[in-house]
Amino acid sequence: MNSIYNIIILLIQLIHIIYIVLIVVSIPMLIIKEPFWVWVPVNGWLVHHIGSINKSDCPLTHLENIIRKKANKPTVNTFTESVINRIRGN
């Protein structure tokens, strides 16, 4: 049963990585493809979202912590902490 939880945690982390990459890629794409009055406010919102979001409010981190509790693993506060724990083998 623990291996199923490990697979679910890995999938959540993969979704998190894809989400971050898409946001980072979307910033220059908006500048290239959209007019100035569209990309300035949208990029402002994206940069704000990336930089100042309350990390504990992230739904993916919250979901990962629920699964971690079921797998008797320590909970994490941020996505980065989650990846570091995976590298360490926790």
RACORCOR-V913807 format. One record per backbone hydrogen bond with DSSP energy under -0.5 kcal/mol. NH is the residue of the N-H (numbers start at 0). CO is the residue of the C=O. Records with the same first field share a line. If there is no record, write none. Layout:
NH = CO + CO
//
This chain:
4 = 0
5 = 1
6 = 2
7 = 3
8 = 4
9 = 5
10 = 6
11 = 7
12 = 8
13 = 9
14 = 10
15 = 11
16 = 12
17 = 13
18 = 14
19 = 15
20 = 16
21 = 17
22 = 18
23 = 19
24 = 20
25 = 21
26 = 22
27 = 23
28 = 24
29 = 25
30 = 26
31 = 27
32 = 28
33 = 29
37 = 34
38 = 34
39 = 35
41 = 37
42 = 38
43 = 39
44 = 40
45 = 41
46 = 42
47 = 43
48 = 44
49 = 45
50 = 46
51 = 47
52 = 48
54 = 52
56 = 53
57 = 54
61 = 57
62 = 58
63 = 59
64 = 60
65 = 61
66 = 62
67 = 63
68 = 64
69 = 65
70 = 66
71 = 68
72 = 67
81 = 77
82 = 78
83 = 79
84 = 80
85 = 81
86 = 82
87 = 83
88 = 84
89 = 84
//
